[in-house]
């Protein structure tokens, strides 16, 4: 399985639960889940590139 | 009266049913919300936990437990064991069947071994969140 796909699955699973637990309305939960997913992906990619240049 | 005292006064003891729901939610991921007729939450949250655990096992992840043969280093097994234990019955079933607990070098050499570990840890931690959410709903602290 590709690393990126694993990271995406991980981010999706975690953000589903985070989104369901947080906030009050379904709309807010949906936005929060998407926000957490985007943050997971973005931070994962940034860390990946940072670690790429560190020997 | 200070603000913190007001906050303390407002906390009511949880009914026994809420504790039963929490135990059910821990033991079978998703069952707590199902008992509360929160079917979408049960499917989403329980499904995420089950999927994470199953993927972790398929990727060859390692489940942690207390082991007396490792001396004082057994203490290092406690935090990940607590995380793994959060998955509830899947962890217990694997423990009874002795699946995923062996220190297998071939398994550890798999490219997905660390990913599997992470998925198994996250499955338990997400189920703790699911359990607390079900408890809050059952106790009437959350709509």
N, CA and C atoms of all chains as a GROMACS GRO file, in nm:
protein
  594
    1UNK      N    1   0.085  -0.120   0.000
    1UNK     CA    2   0.000   0.000   0.000
    1UNK      C    3   0.089   0.125   0.000
    2UNK      N    4   0.053   0.221  -0.076
    2UNK     CA    5   0.136   0.341  -0.086
    2UNK      C    6   0.130   0.421   0.043
    3UNK      N    7   0.240   0.489   0.074
    3UNK     CA    8   0.249   0.566   0.197
    3UNK      C    9   0.144   0.678   0.201
    4UNK      N   10   0.128   0.742   0.089
    4UNK     CA   11   0.032   0.854   0.085
    4UNK      C   12  -0.110   0.806   0.108
    5UNK      N   13  -0.141   0.689   0.051
    5UNK     CA   14  -0.275   0.633   0.069
    5UNK      C   15  -0.299   0.598   0.216
    6UNK      N   16  -0.197   0.541   0.279
    6UNK     CA   17  -0.209   0.506   0.422
    6UNK      C   18  -0.232   0.632   0.504
    7UNK      N   19  -0.156   0.737   0.473
    7UNK     CA   20  -0.172   0.863   0.546
    7UNK      C   21  -0.312   0.921   0.526
    8UNK      N   22  -0.362   0.910   0.403
    8UNK     CA   23  -0.496   0.961   0.374
    8UNK      C   24  -0.603   0.883   0.451
    9UNK      N   25  -0.589   0.751   0.453
    9UNK     CA   26  -0.686   0.668   0.527
    9UNK      C   27  -0.681   0.702   0.675
   10UNK      N   28  -0.559   0.714   0.727
   10UNK     CA   29  -0.542   0.749   0.868
   10UNK      C   30  -0.610   0.884   0.899
   11UNK      N   31  -0.582   0.984   0.815
   11UNK     CA   32  -0.640   1.117   0.836
   11UNK      C   33  -0.792   1.113   0.828
   12UNK      N   34  -0.844   1.033   0.733
   12UNK     CA   35  -0.990   1.024   0.717
   12UNK      C   36  -1.055   0.961   0.840
   13UNK      N   37  -0.998   0.851   0.888
   13UNK     CA   38  -1.056   0.782   1.004
   13UNK      C   39  -1.054   0.872   1.128
   14UNK      N   40  -0.940   0.935   1.150
   14UNK     CA   41  -0.929   1.021   1.270
   14UNK      C   42  -1.021   1.142   1.259
   15UNK      N   43  -1.028   1.202   1.141
   15UNK     CA   44  -1.110   1.323   1.128
   15UNK      C   45  -1.259   1.292   1.136
   16UNK      N   46  -1.300   1.172   1.096
   16UNK     CA   47  -1.441   1.133   1.111
   16UNK      C   48  -1.480   1.134   1.259
   17UNK      N   49  -1.396   1.073   1.341
   17UNK     CA   50  -1.427   1.066   1.484
   17UNK      C   51  -1.415   1.205   1.548
   18UNK      N   52  -1.310   1.278   1.514
   18UNK     CA   53  -1.294   1.413   1.570
   18UNK      C   54  -1.413   1.501   1.532
   19UNK      N   55  -1.454   1.491   1.406
   19UNK     CA   56  -1.566   1.572   1.360
   19UNK      C   57  -1.695   1.534   1.429
   20UNK      N   58  -1.715   1.405   1.453
   20UNK     CA   59  -1.839   1.360   1.517
   20UNK      C   60  -1.844   1.400   1.664
   21UNK      N   61  -1.728   1.402   1.729
   21UNK     CA   62  -1.724   1.433   1.873
   21UNK      C   63  -1.741   1.583   1.898
   22UNK      N   64  -1.682   1.664   1.810
   22UNK     CA   65  -1.676   1.808   1.837
   22UNK      C   66  -1.800   1.881   1.784
   23UNK      N   67  -1.813   2.004   1.829
   23UNK     CA   68  -1.915   2.099   1.780
   23UNK      C   69  -2.059   2.054   1.810
   24UNK      N   70  -2.154   2.141   1.769
   24UNK     CA   71  -2.294   2.118   1.807
   24UNK      C   72  -2.385   2.079   1.691
   25UNK      N   73  -2.370   2.145   1.578
   25UNK     CA   74  -2.460   2.118   1.466
   25UNK      C   75  -2.392   2.029   1.362
   26UNK      N   76  -2.471   1.953   1.286
   26UNK     CA   77  -2.412   1.867   1.182
   26UNK      C   78  -2.325   1.945   1.083
   27UNK      N   79  -2.367   2.066   1.049
   27UNK     CA   80  -2.290   2.148   0.955
   27UNK      C   81  -2.153   2.182   1.013
   28UNK      N   82  -2.152   2.223   1.140
   28UNK     CA   83  -2.025   2.257   1.207
   28UNK      C   84  -1.936   2.134   1.218
   29UNK      N   85  -1.999   2.021   1.247
   29UNK     CA   86  -1.922   1.896   1.259
   29UNK      C   87  -1.856   1.859   1.127
   30UNK      N   88  -1.933   1.875   1.020
   30UNK     CA   89  -1.883   1.843   0.887
   30UNK      C   90  -1.762   1.931   0.852
   31UNK      N   91  -1.777   2.060   0.876
   31UNK     CA   92  -1.668   2.154   0.847
   31UNK      C   93  -1.546   2.124   0.935
   32UNK      N   94  -1.572   2.094   1.060
   32UNK     CA   95  -1.460   2.066   1.151
   32UNK      C   96  -1.386   1.938   1.108
   33UNK      N   97  -1.464   1.836   1.069
   33UNK     CA   98  -1.402   1.712   1.022
   33UNK      C   99  -1.316   1.736   0.899
   34UNK      N  100  -1.368   1.815   0.806
   34UNK     CA  101  -1.290   1.846   0.685
   34UNK      C  102  -1.165   1.926   0.719
   35UNK      N  103  -1.181   2.018   0.815
   35UNK     CA  104  -1.066   2.101   0.857
   35UNK      C  105  -0.958   2.014   0.919
   36UNK      N  106  -0.999   1.922   1.006
   36UNK     CA  107  -0.901   1.833   1.070
   36UNK      C  108  -0.834   1.745   0.966
   37UNK      N  109  -0.912   1.696   0.869
   37UNK     CA  110  -0.856   1.612   0.763
   37UNK      C  111  -0.750   1.691   0.684
   38UNK      N  112  -0.786   1.813   0.648
   38UNK     CA  113  -0.692   1.897   0.572
   38UNK      C  114  -0.566   1.925   0.653
   39UNK      N  115  -0.584   1.949   0.782
   39UNK     CA  116  -0.467   1.976   0.867
   39UNK      C  117  -0.376   1.854   0.877
   40UNK      N  118  -0.437   1.736   0.895
   40UNK     CA  119  -0.358   1.613   0.900
   40UNK      C  120  -0.274   1.598   0.773
   41UNK      N  121  -0.340   1.616   0.659
   41UNK     CA  122  -0.273   1.597   0.531
   41UNK      C  123  -0.163   1.701   0.510
   42UNK      N  124  -0.196   1.826   0.537
   42UNK     CA  125  -0.100   1.934   0.516
   42UNK      C  126   0.023   1.917   0.605
   43UNK      N  127  -0.002   1.893   0.734
   43UNK     CA  128   0.110   1.877   0.828
   43UNK      C  129   0.192   1.754   0.793
   44UNK      N  130   0.124   1.646   0.751
   44UNK     CA  131   0.196   1.525   0.712
   44UNK      C  132   0.288   1.550   0.593
   45UNK      N  133   0.236   1.623   0.494
   45UNK     CA  134   0.318   1.654   0.376
   45UNK      C  135   0.434   1.746   0.411
   46UNK      N  136   0.408   1.848   0.494
   46UNK     CA  137   0.514   1.942   0.533
   46UNK      C  138   0.624   1.868   0.611
   47UNK      N  139   0.582   1.786   0.706
   47UNK     CA  140   0.681   1.710   0.783
   47UNK      C  141   0.759   1.613   0.694
   48UNK      N  142   0.688   1.554   0.597
   48UNK     CA  143   0.754   1.464   0.504
   48UNK      C  144   0.864   1.533   0.426
   49UNK      N  145   0.835   1.654   0.377
   49UNK     CA  146   0.936   1.729   0.301
   49UNK      C  147   1.050   1.776   0.392
   50UNK      N  148   1.017   1.817   0.513
   50UNK     CA  149   1.124   1.860   0.607
   50UNK      C  150   1.218   1.742   0.635
   51UNK      N  151   1.159   1.626   0.664
   51UNK     CA  152   1.241   1.509   0.696
   51UNK      C  153   1.318   1.459   0.574
   52UNK      N  154   1.267   1.488   0.454
   52UNK     CA  155   1.334   1.447   0.331
   52UNK      C  156   1.473   1.512   0.320
   53UNK      N  157   1.484   1.637   0.366
   53UNK     CA  158   1.611   1.709   0.355
   53UNK      C  159   1.704   1.685   0.474
   54UNK      N  160   1.654   1.620   0.577
   54UNK     CA  161   1.738   1.590   0.693
   54UNK      C  162   1.799   1.451   0.674
   55UNK      N  163   1.932   1.442   0.671
   55UNK     CA  164   1.995   1.311   0.648
   55UNK      C  165   1.978   1.216   0.768
   56UNK      N  166  -2.031   3.406   4.544
   56UNK     CA  167  -1.986   3.275   4.495
   56UNK      C  168  -1.898   3.293   4.372
   57UNK      N  169  -1.782   3.228   4.372
   57UNK     CA  170  -1.692   3.244   4.258
   57UNK      C  171  -1.738   3.154   4.143
   58UNK      N  172  -1.681   3.186   4.028
   58UNK     CA  173  -1.725   3.116   3.906
   58UNK      C  174  -1.702   2.964   3.914
   59UNK      N  175  -1.586   2.922   3.969
   59UNK     CA  176  -1.556   2.779   3.974
   59UNK      C  177  -1.654   2.704   4.063
   60UNK      N  178  -1.700   2.769   4.172
   60UNK     CA  179  -1.797   2.704   4.260
   60UNK      C  180  -1.930   2.683   4.189
   61UNK      N  181  -1.968   2.781   4.107
   61UNK     CA  182  -2.091   2.766   4.030
   61UNK      C  183  -2.080   2.649   3.934
   62UNK      N  184  -1.961   2.637   3.872
   62UNK     CA  185  -1.940   2.528   3.776
   62UNK      C  186  -1.947   2.394   3.846
   63UNK      N  187  -1.893   2.385   3.968
   63UNK     CA  188  -1.896   2.259   4.042
   63UNK      C  189  -2.039   2.223   4.079
   64UNK      N  190  -2.118   2.323   4.117
   64UNK     CA  191  -2.257   2.296   4.157
   64UNK      C  192  -2.339   2.238   4.042
   65UNK      N  193  -2.308   2.281   3.921
   65UNK     CA  194  -2.388   2.241   3.806
   65UNK      C  195  -2.368   2.094   3.766
   66UNK      N  196  -2.255   2.033   3.806
   66UNK     CA  197  -2.226   1.896   3.765
   66UNK      C  198  -2.315   1.799   3.844
   67UNK      N  199  -2.394   1.724   3.771
   67UNK     CA  200  -2.481   1.625   3.835
   67UNK      C  201  -2.423   1.486   3.817
   68UNK      N  202  -2.442   1.397   3.914
   68UNK     CA  203  -2.389   1.261   3.897
   68UNK      C  204  -2.455   1.191   3.780
   69UNK      N  205  -2.372   1.115   3.708
   69UNK     CA  206  -2.424   1.044   3.590
   69UNK      C  207  -2.512   0.927   3.634
   70UNK      N  208  -2.621   0.903   3.564
   70UNK     CA  209  -2.705   0.787   3.598
   70UNK      C  210  -2.633   0.656   3.568
   71UNK      N  211  -2.671   0.548   3.635
   71UNK     CA  212  -2.604   0.418   3.611
   71UNK      C  213  -2.611   0.374   3.465
   72UNK      N  214  -2.720   0.413   3.397
   72UNK     CA  215  -2.734   0.374   3.257
   72UNK      C  216  -2.621   0.432   3.172
   73UNK      N  217  -2.578   0.553   3.209
   73UNK     CA  218  -2.470   0.616   3.132
   73UNK      C  219  -2.340   0.534   3.144
   74UNK      N  220  -2.315   0.482   3.265
   74UNK     CA  221  -2.195   0.399   3.284
   74UNK      C  222  -2.206   0.269   3.205
   75UNK      N  223  -2.328   0.212   3.203
   75UNK     CA  224  -2.349   0.088   3.127
   75UNK      C  225  -2.327   0.113   2.977
   76UNK      N  226  -2.375   0.228   2.930
   76UNK     CA  227  -2.355   0.263   2.789
   76UNK      C  228  -2.206   0.281   2.760
   77UNK      N  229  -2.135   0.343   2.853
   77UNK     CA  230  -1.991   0.365   2.834
   77UNK      C  231  -1.917   0.232   2.826
   78UNK      N  232  -1.953   0.138   2.913
   78UNK     CA  233  -1.888   0.006   2.910
   78UNK      C  234  -1.919  -0.065   2.778
   79UNK      N  235  -2.046  -0.057   2.735
   79UNK     CA  236  -2.084  -0.118   2.607
   79UNK      C  237  -2.010  -0.053   2.492
   80UNK      N  238  -1.997   0.080   2.498
   80UNK     CA  239  -1.927   0.153   2.392
   80UNK      C  240  -1.780   0.114   2.386
   81UNK      N  241  -1.722   0.091   2.502
   81UNK     CA  242  -1.581   0.047   2.503
   81UNK      C  243  -1.568  -0.095   2.450
   82UNK      N  244  -1.656  -0.183   2.498
   82UNK     CA  245  -1.642  -0.325   2.465
   82UNK      C  246  -1.666  -0.353   2.317
   83UNK      N  247  -1.771  -0.296   2.262
   83UNK     CA  248  -1.798  -0.312   2.119
   83UNK      C  249  -1.805  -0.173   2.057
   84UNK      N  250  -1.702  -0.133   1.983
   84UNK     CA  251  -1.703   0.001   1.924
   84UNK      C  252  -1.830   0.029   1.843
   85UNK      N  253  -1.899   0.136   1.879
   85UNK     CA  254  -2.022   0.173   1.809
   85UNK      C  255  -2.148   0.130   1.881
   86UNK      N  256  -2.136   0.033   1.972
   86UNK     CA  257  -2.255  -0.020   2.040
   86UNK      C  258  -2.318   0.085   2.133
   87UNK      N  259  -2.234   0.167   2.195
   87UNK     CA  260  -2.287   0.268   2.287
   87UNK      C  261  -2.383   0.364   2.219
   88UNK      N  262  -2.343   0.414   2.104
   88UNK     CA  263  -2.431   0.505   2.030
   88UNK      C  264  -2.552   0.430   1.974
   89UNK      N  265  -2.532   0.305   1.936
   89UNK     CA  266  -2.645   0.226   1.884
   89UNK      C  267  -2.750   0.208   1.994
   90UNK      N  268  -2.706   0.186   2.117
   90UNK     CA  269  -2.800   0.171   2.228
   90UNK      C  270  -2.878   0.301   2.252
   91UNK      N  271  -2.816   0.412   2.216
   91UNK     CA  272  -2.882   0.542   2.234
   91UNK      C  273  -2.959   0.585   2.108
   92UNK      N  274  -2.971   0.492   2.014
   92UNK     CA  275  -3.039   0.518   1.886
   92UNK      C  276  -2.972   0.629   1.805
   93UNK      N  277  -2.843   0.645   1.825
   93UNK     CA  278  -2.766   0.740   1.742
   93UNK      C  279  -2.696   0.658   1.634
   94UNK      N  280  -2.775   0.618   1.536
   94UNK     CA  281  -2.725   0.521   1.439
   94UNK      C  282  -2.616   0.577   1.349
   95UNK      N  283  -2.629   0.704   1.310
   95UNK     CA  284  -2.527   0.763   1.221
   95UNK      C  285  -2.393   0.772   1.295
   96UNK      N  286  -2.402   0.819   1.418
   96UNK     CA  287  -2.279   0.828   1.498
   96UNK      C  288  -2.219   0.689   1.522
   97UNK      N  289  -2.306   0.593   1.549
   97UNK     CA  290  -2.258   0.456   1.572
   97UNK      C  291  -2.185   0.404   1.448
   98UNK      N  292  -2.245   0.429   1.333
   98UNK     CA  293  -2.184   0.381   1.208
   98UNK      C  294  -2.052   0.452   1.180
   99UNK      N  295  -2.053   0.585   1.196
   99UNK     CA  296  -1.934   0.663   1.164
   99UNK      C  297  -1.819   0.635   1.263
  100UNK      N  298  -1.851   0.651   1.391
  100UNK     CA  299  -1.745   0.639   1.491
  100UNK      C  300  -1.704   0.494   1.514
  101UNK      N  301  -1.804   0.407   1.529
  101UNK     CA  302  -1.773   0.265   1.546
  101UNK      C  303  -1.706   0.210   1.422
  102UNK      N  304  -1.757   0.250   1.305
  102UNK     CA  305  -1.698   0.204   1.180
  102UNK      C  306  -1.553   0.246   1.167
  103UNK      N  307  -1.523   0.370   1.207
  103UNK     CA  308  -1.385   0.419   1.199
  103UNK      C  309  -1.293   0.337   1.289
  104UNK      N  310  -1.342   0.304   1.408
  104UNK     CA  311  -1.260   0.226   1.502
  104UNK      C  312  -1.238   0.085   1.449
  105UNK      N  313  -1.345   0.021   1.405
  105UNK     CA  314  -1.332  -0.115   1.352
  105UNK      C  315  -1.239  -0.119   1.231
  106UNK      N  316  -1.260  -0.024   1.140
  106UNK     CA  317  -1.179  -0.020   1.018
  106UNK      C  318  -1.032   0.003   1.052
  107UNK      N  319  -1.009   0.094   1.145
  107UNK     CA  320  -0.871   0.122   1.185
  107UNK      C  321  -0.806  -0.002   1.245
  108UNK      N  322  -0.880  -0.073   1.328
  108UNK     CA  323  -0.825  -0.194   1.392
  108UNK      C  324  -0.798  -0.303   1.288
  109UNK      N  325  -0.896  -0.325   1.201
  109UNK     CA  326  -0.880  -0.431   1.100
  109UNK      C  327  -0.764  -0.398   1.005
  110UNK      N  328  -0.755  -0.272   0.962
  110UNK     CA  329  -0.644  -0.233   0.875
  110UNK      C  330  -0.510  -0.250   0.946
  111UNK      N  331  -0.508  -0.214   1.073
  111UNK     CA  332  -0.386  -0.230   1.153
  111UNK      C  333  -0.341  -0.375   1.158
  112UNK      N  334  -0.437  -0.465   1.177
  112UNK     CA  335  -0.404  -0.607   1.182
  112UNK      C  336  -0.358  -0.657   1.044
  113UNK      N  337  -0.428  -0.611   0.940
  113UNK     CA  338  -0.391  -0.654   0.804
  113UNK      C  339  -0.251  -0.603   0.765
  114UNK      N  340  -0.214  -0.488   0.820
  114UNK     CA  341  -0.081  -0.433   0.788
  114UNK      C  342   0.028  -0.496   0.874
  115UNK      N  343  -0.011  -0.589   0.958
  115UNK     CA  344   0.088  -0.660   1.039
  115UNK      C  345   0.131  -0.586   1.163
  116UNK      N  346   0.044  -0.502   1.216
  116UNK     CA  347   0.077  -0.427   1.337
  116UNK      C  348   0.091  -0.515   1.460
  117UNK      N  349   0.155  -0.459   1.560
  117UNK     CA  350   0.181  -0.534   1.684
  117UNK      C  351   0.090  -0.483   1.795
  118UNK      N  352   0.030  -0.576   1.868
  118UNK     CA  353  -0.051  -0.539   1.984
  118UNK      C  354   0.036  -0.554   2.109
  119UNK      N  355   0.024  -0.458   2.199
  119UNK     CA  356   0.107  -0.458   2.318
  119UNK      C  357   0.032  -0.516   2.437
  120UNK      N  358   0.109  -0.585   2.522
  120UNK     CA  359   0.052  -0.635   2.648
  120UNK      C  360   0.163  -0.636   2.752
  121UNK      N  361   0.124  -0.655   2.877
  121UNK     CA  362   0.224  -0.663   2.982
  121UNK      C  363   0.299  -0.794   2.969
  122UNK      N  364   0.430  -0.787   2.974
  122UNK     CA  365   0.508  -0.909   2.963
  122UNK      C  366   0.611  -0.910   3.074
  123UNK      N  367   0.607  -1.017   3.155
  123UNK     CA  368   0.697  -1.024   3.270
  123UNK      C  369   0.839  -1.062   3.229
  124UNK      N  370   0.856  -1.112   3.108
  124UNK     CA  371   0.988  -1.160   3.066
  124UNK      C  372   1.082  -1.047   3.027
  125UNK      N  373   1.034  -0.922   3.025
  125UNK     CA  374   1.118  -0.814   2.977
  125UNK      C  375   1.171  -0.726   3.089
  126UNK      N  376   1.158  -0.772   3.213
  126UNK     CA  377   1.211  -0.696   3.326
  126UNK      C  378   1.145  -0.560   3.339
  127UNK      N  379   1.227  -0.460   3.377
  127UNK     CA  380   1.170  -0.326   3.399
  127UNK      C  381   1.123  -0.261   3.269
  128UNK      N  382   1.175  -0.310   3.155
  128UNK     CA  383   1.132  -0.253   3.027
  128UNK      C  384   0.985  -0.284   2.998
  129UNK      N  385   0.928  -0.376   3.077
  129UNK     CA  386   0.784  -0.406   3.060
  129UNK      C  387   0.700  -0.282   3.085
  130UNK      N  388   0.756  -0.190   3.166
  130UNK     CA  389   0.682  -0.066   3.194
  130UNK      C  390   0.660   0.016   3.067
  131UNK      N  391   0.756   0.005   2.975
  131UNK     CA  392   0.744   0.078   2.848
  131UNK      C  393   0.627   0.027   2.764
  132UNK      N  394   0.583  -0.094   2.796
  132UNK     CA  395   0.471  -0.152   2.720
  132UNK      C  396   0.336  -0.098   2.769
  133UNK      N  397   0.337  -0.036   2.886
  133UNK     CA  398   0.210   0.004   2.948
  133UNK      C  399   0.135   0.111   2.866
  134UNK      N  400   0.200   0.223   2.830
  134UNK     CA  401   0.123   0.325   2.754
  134UNK      C  402   0.063   0.273   2.623
  135UNK      N  403   0.142   0.203   2.537
  135UNK     CA  404   0.078   0.152   2.415
  135UNK      C  405  -0.026   0.045   2.444
  136UNK      N  406  -0.006  -0.030   2.555
  136UNK     CA  407  -0.106  -0.132   2.589
  136UNK      C  408  -0.239  -0.065   2.626
  137UNK      N  409  -0.230   0.048   2.699
  137UNK     CA  410  -0.352   0.121   2.736
  137UNK      C  411  -0.422   0.170   2.609
  138UNK      N  412  -0.342   0.219   2.514
  138UNK     CA  413  -0.401   0.265   2.387
  138UNK      C  414  -0.467   0.149   2.313
  139UNK      N  415  -0.396   0.036   2.303
  139UNK     CA  416  -0.452  -0.081   2.234
  139UNK      C  417  -0.578  -0.132   2.303
  140UNK      N  418  -0.574  -0.132   2.435
  140UNK     CA  419  -0.687  -0.184   2.514
  140UNK      C  420  -0.814  -0.104   2.491
  141UNK      N  421  -0.800   0.019   2.448
  141UNK     CA  422  -0.916   0.103   2.421
  141UNK      C  423  -1.007   0.046   2.314
  142UNK      N  424  -0.954  -0.040   2.228
  142UNK     CA  425  -1.036  -0.097   2.121
  142UNK      C  426  -1.142  -0.193   2.174
  143UNK      N  427  -1.124  -0.241   2.297
  143UNK     CA  428  -1.225  -0.326   2.360
  143UNK      C  429  -1.220  -0.470   2.312
  144UNK      N  430  -1.335  -0.521   2.268
  144UNK     CA  431  -1.344  -0.664   2.234
  144UNK      C  432  -1.248  -0.708   2.122
  145UNK      N  433  -1.221  -0.625   2.021
  145UNK     CA  434  -1.124  -0.671   1.920
  145UNK      C  435  -0.988  -0.704   1.983
  146UNK      N  436  -0.945  -0.621   2.077
  146UNK     CA  437  -0.817  -0.646   2.145
  146UNK      C  438  -0.825  -0.776   2.226
  147UNK      N  439  -0.936  -0.792   2.298
  147UNK     CA  440  -0.952  -0.910   2.384
  147UNK      C  441  -0.958  -1.038   2.299
  148UNK      N  442  -1.029  -1.030   2.187
  148UNK     CA  443  -1.038  -1.147   2.098
  148UNK      C  444  -0.899  -1.183   2.045
  149UNK      N  445  -0.823  -1.082   2.004
  149UNK     CA  446  -0.687  -1.108   1.954
  149UNK      C  447  -0.599  -1.165   2.065
  150UNK      N  448  -0.620  -1.118   2.186
  150UNK     CA  449  -0.543  -1.168   2.300
  150UNK      C  450  -0.576  -1.315   2.327
  151UNK      N  451  -0.706  -1.347   2.321
  151UNK     CA  452  -0.748  -1.485   2.343
  151UNK      C  453  -0.697  -1.578   2.233
  152UNK      N  454  -0.693  -1.526   2.110
  152UNK     CA  455  -0.647  -1.607   1.997
  152UNK      C  456  -0.496  -1.596   1.975
  153UNK      N  457  -0.432  -1.512   2.057
  153UNK     CA  458  -0.287  -1.487   2.045
  153UNK      C  459  -0.248  -1.440   1.904
  154UNK      N  460  -0.325  -1.346   1.855
  154UNK     CA  461  -0.298  -1.288   1.724
  154UNK      C  462  -0.243  -1.146   1.740
  155UNK      N  463  -0.126  -1.122   1.684
  155UNK     CA  464  -0.070  -0.987   1.685
  155UNK      C  465   0.016  -0.954   1.805
  156UNK      N  466   0.028  -1.046   1.899
  156UNK     CA  467   0.106  -1.018   2.020
  156UNK      C  468   0.250  -1.071   2.011
  157UNK      N  469   0.273  -1.165   1.921
  157UNK     CA  470   0.405  -1.228   1.914
  157UNK      C  471   0.510  -1.130   1.860
  158UNK      N  472   0.631  -1.140   1.915
  158UNK     CA  473   0.743  -1.060   1.863
  158UNK      C  474   0.806  -1.134   1.746
  159UNK      N  475   0.743  -1.120   1.632
  159UNK     CA  476   0.786  -1.192   1.512
  159UNK      C  477   0.875  -1.101   1.427
  160UNK      N  478   0.998  -1.146   1.402
  160UNK     CA  479   1.092  -1.064   1.325
  160UNK      C  480   1.048  -1.047   1.179
  161UNK      N  481   0.987  -1.150   1.124
  161UNK     CA  482   0.939  -1.142   0.985
  161UNK      C  483   0.828  -1.037   0.975
  162UNK      N  484   0.740  -1.041   1.075
  162UNK     CA  485   0.630  -0.943   1.077
  162UNK      C  486   0.686  -0.801   1.094
  163UNK      N  487   0.785  -0.788   1.182
  163UNK     CA  488   0.843  -0.656   1.209
  163UNK      C  489   0.918  -0.600   1.088
  164UNK      N  490   0.960  -0.690   0.998
  164UNK     CA  491   1.034  -0.646   0.879
  164UNK      C  492   0.942  -0.596   0.768
  165UNK      N  493   0.812  -0.617   0.785
  165UNK     CA  494   0.718  -0.572   0.681
  165UNK      C  495   0.720  -0.420   0.671
  166UNK      N  496   0.702  -0.371   0.549
  166UNK     CA  497   0.705  -0.226   0.526
  166UNK      C  498   0.591  -0.155   0.598
  167UNK      N  499   0.483  -0.228   0.618
  167UNK     CA  500   0.365  -0.165   0.680
  167UNK      C  501   0.356  -0.191   0.830
  168UNK      N  502   0.461  -0.247   0.888
  168UNK     CA  503   0.456  -0.283   1.030
  168UNK      C  504   0.427  -0.162   1.120
  169UNK      N  505   0.503  -0.054   1.100
  169UNK     CA  506   0.485   0.065   1.185
  169UNK      C  507   0.349   0.131   1.158
  170UNK      N  508   0.308   0.129   1.032
  170UNK     CA  509   0.175   0.182   1.002
  170UNK      C  510   0.068   0.101   1.076
  171UNK      N  511   0.085  -0.030   1.073
  171UNK     CA  512  -0.009  -0.117   1.142
  171UNK      C  513  -0.014  -0.086   1.291
  172UNK      N  514   0.104  -0.070   1.351
  172UNK     CA  515   0.110  -0.032   1.494
  172UNK      C  516   0.030   0.094   1.520
  173UNK      N  517   0.053   0.195   1.434
  173UNK     CA  518  -0.013   0.324   1.452
  173UNK      C  519  -0.165   0.310   1.439
  174UNK      N  520  -0.208   0.235   1.340
  174UNK     CA  521  -0.353   0.215   1.321
  174UNK      C  522  -0.414   0.144   1.442
  175UNK      N  523  -0.342   0.048   1.497
  175UNK     CA  524  -0.396  -0.025   1.614
  175UNK      C  525  -0.402   0.066   1.736
  176UNK      N  526  -0.300   0.149   1.753
  176UNK     CA  527  -0.300   0.244   1.866
  176UNK      C  528  -0.414   0.344   1.851
  177UNK      N  529  -0.427   0.396   1.729
  177UNK     CA  530  -0.530   0.497   1.704
  177UNK      C  531  -0.670   0.439   1.718
  178UNK      N  532  -0.687   0.312   1.680
  178UNK     CA  533  -0.819   0.249   1.695
  178UNK      C  534  -0.863   0.254   1.842
  179UNK      N  535  -0.772   0.220   1.931
  179UNK     CA  536  -0.804   0.223   2.074
  179UNK      C  537  -0.830   0.364   2.124
  180UNK      N  538  -0.746   0.458   2.082
  180UNK     CA  539  -0.762   0.596   2.130
  180UNK      C  540  -0.891   0.659   2.076
  181UNK      N  541  -0.923   0.630   1.952
  181UNK     CA  542  -1.049   0.682   1.896
  181UNK      C  543  -1.168   0.620   1.967
  182UNK      N  544  -1.155   0.494   2.007
  182UNK     CA  545  -1.267   0.431   2.078
  182UNK      C  546  -1.285   0.492   2.218
  183UNK      N  547  -1.177   0.537   2.278
  183UNK     CA  548  -1.192   0.609   2.407
  183UNK      C  549  -1.275   0.736   2.385
  184UNK      N  550  -1.246   0.807   2.276
  184UNK     CA  551  -1.325   0.928   2.245
  184UNK      C  552  -1.472   0.892   2.219
  185UNK      N  553  -1.492   0.784   2.145
  185UNK     CA  554  -1.628   0.737   2.116
  185UNK      C  555  -1.701   0.701   2.245
  186UNK      N  556  -1.630   0.634   2.334
  186UNK     CA  557  -1.689   0.593   2.461
  186UNK      C  558  -1.729   0.715   2.545
  187UNK      N  559  -1.641   0.814   2.551
  187UNK     CA  560  -1.672   0.935   2.628
  187UNK      C  561  -1.789   1.012   2.568
  188UNK      N  562  -1.796   1.013   2.435
  188UNK     CA  563  -1.907   1.080   2.368
  188UNK      C  564  -2.039   1.010   2.400
  189UNK      N  565  -2.038   0.878   2.395
  189UNK     CA  566  -2.161   0.801   2.428
  189UNK      C  567  -2.200   0.825   2.574
  190UNK      N  568  -2.100   0.830   2.661
  190UNK     CA  569  -2.128   0.854   2.803
  190UNK      C  570  -2.192   0.991   2.823
  191UNK      N  571  -2.137   1.093   2.758
  191UNK     CA  572  -2.192   1.229   2.772
  191UNK      C  573  -2.335   1.237   2.721
  192UNK      N  574  -2.362   1.169   2.610
  192UNK     CA  575  -2.499   1.171   2.555
  192UNK      C  576  -2.593   1.099   2.651
  193UNK      N  577  -2.549   0.983   2.701
  193UNK     CA  578  -2.635   0.906   2.792
  193UNK      C  579  -2.660   0.980   2.923
  194UNK      N  580  -2.560   1.058   2.966
  194UNK     CA  581  -2.573   1.132   3.092
  194UNK      C  582  -2.649   1.264   3.073
  195UNK      N  583  -2.684   1.295   2.949
  195UNK     CA  584  -2.758   1.418   2.922
  195UNK      C  585  -2.672   1.543   2.921
  196UNK      N  586  -2.542   1.524   2.910
  196UNK     CA  587  -2.451   1.639   2.909
  196UNK      C  588  -2.425   1.689   2.768
  197UNK      N  589  -2.475   1.615   2.671
  197UNK     CA  590  -2.452   1.652   2.531
  197UNK      C  591  -2.579   1.620   2.453
  198UNK      N  592  -2.621   1.708   2.362
  198UNK     CA  593  -2.746   1.681   2.288
  198UNK      C  594  -2.732   1.566   2.189
   0.00000   0.00000   0.00000
